[in-house]
């Protein structure tokens, strides 16, 4: 507790010294606001630009992840379709009734 009080006193003394220094340098306090305001506005704009750039990076990362997920899903779907097609073709070869049915469908579909 005593250490906290000492640190508080030291901080107050440092603040007082800084205020005294600024008052001794009165030309710093007389800087017109039309000089400082554009600088302040520029820093605010830079801060906003950095925030928007970070947001765009996050969005780009999310889009990249979505694109990868879409490609994976597309490949999985294609593999499933090819697997079903192969299984159906094997059943067609195994069963003459199915192959006759498929031939009949092919003949009717070509008309």
C-alpha positions in Angstrom: 0.0 0.0 0.0 2.9 2.3 0.9 4.5 1.6 -2.5 1.3 2.5 -4.3 1.2 5.9 -2.4 4.8 6.5 -3.4 4.1 5.7 -7.0 1.1 8.0 -7.0 3.2 10.8 -5.5 5.9 10.3 -8.1 3.4 10.3 -10.9 1.9 13.6 -9.6 5.3 15.1 -9.4 6.1 14.1 -12.9 2.8 15.5 -14.2 3.6 18.8 -12.3 7.1 19.0 -13.8 5.6 18.4 -17.3 3.0 21.1 -16.8 5.7 23.5 -15.6 7.8 22.6 -18.7 4.9 23.3 -21.0 4.1 26.6 -19.3 7.8 27.6 -19.7 7.5 26.8 -23.4 4.5 29.0 -24.0 5.1 29.0 -27.8 4.0 25.4 -27.8 0.7 26.3 -26.2 0.2 29.1 -28.7 0.2 26.8 -31.7 -3.0 27.7 -33.7 -5.7 25.1 -33.9 -5.8 25.3 -37.7 -2.3 23.7 -37.6 -3.2 21.0 -35.1 -6.7 20.1 -36.3 -5.6 18.8 -39.8 -3.0 16.7 -38.1 -5.6 15.3 -35.7 -8.0 14.7 -38.6 -5.2 12.9 -40.5 -4.5 10.6 -37.7 -8.2 9.8 -37.3 -8.4 9.0 -41.0 -5.3 6.8 -40.8 -6.8 4.9 -37.9 -10.0 4.4 -39.8 -8.1 3.2 -42.9 -6.1 0.7 -40.8 -9.4 -0.6 -39.3 -11.0 -1.0 -42.7 -7.8 -2.7 -44.1 -7.9 -5.2 -41.2 -11.6 -5.8 -41.9 -11.0 -6.3 -45.6 -8.2 -8.8 -44.7 -10.6 -10.7 -42.5 -13.2 -10.7 -45.2 -10.6 -12.0 -47.8 -9.7 -14.8 -45.4 -13.3 -15.8 -45.0 -13.8 -15.7 -48.8 -10.8 -17.8 -49.3 -12.0 -20.4 -46.8 -15.4 -20.4 -48.4 -13.8 -21.0 -51.9 -11.8 -23.9 -50.5 -14.9 -25.4 -48.9 -16.8 -25.0 -52.1 -14.1 -26.7 -54.1 -14.0 -29.5 -51.6 -17.8 -29.9 -51.7 -17.7 -29.8 -55.5 -15.0 -32.5 -55.7 -16.9 -34.7 -53.1 -20.2 -34.3 -55.0 -18.5 -35.2 -58.3 -16.8 -38.3 -56.7 -20.2 -39.3 -55.3 -21.9 -38.9 -58.7 -19.1 -40.9 -60.5 -19.4 -43.6 -57.8 -23.2 -43.9 -58.3 -22.8 -43.9 -62.1 -20.2 -46.7 -61.8 -22.4 -48.7 -59.5 -25.4 -48.3 -61.8 -23.4 -49.3 -64.8 -22.2 -52.4 -62.9 -25.8 -53.3 -62.1 -26.8 -52.8 -65.7 -24.2 -55.2 -66.9 -25.1 -57.7 -64.2 -28.8 -57.8 -64.9 -30.0 -58.4 -68.5 -33.5 -57.2 -67.6 -32.0 -53.8 -66.6 -29.9 -53.5 -69.7 -32.9 -54.3 -71.9 -34.8 -51.6 -70.0 -32.0 -49.1 -70.5 -31.8 -50.0 -74.2 -35.6 -49.4 -74.5 -35.2 -46.1 -72.7 -32.4 -45.1 -75.0 -34.4 -46.0 -78.1 -37.4 -44.0 -76.8 -35.3 -41.1 -75.8 -33.6 -40.8 -79.2 -36.9 -40.3 -81.1 
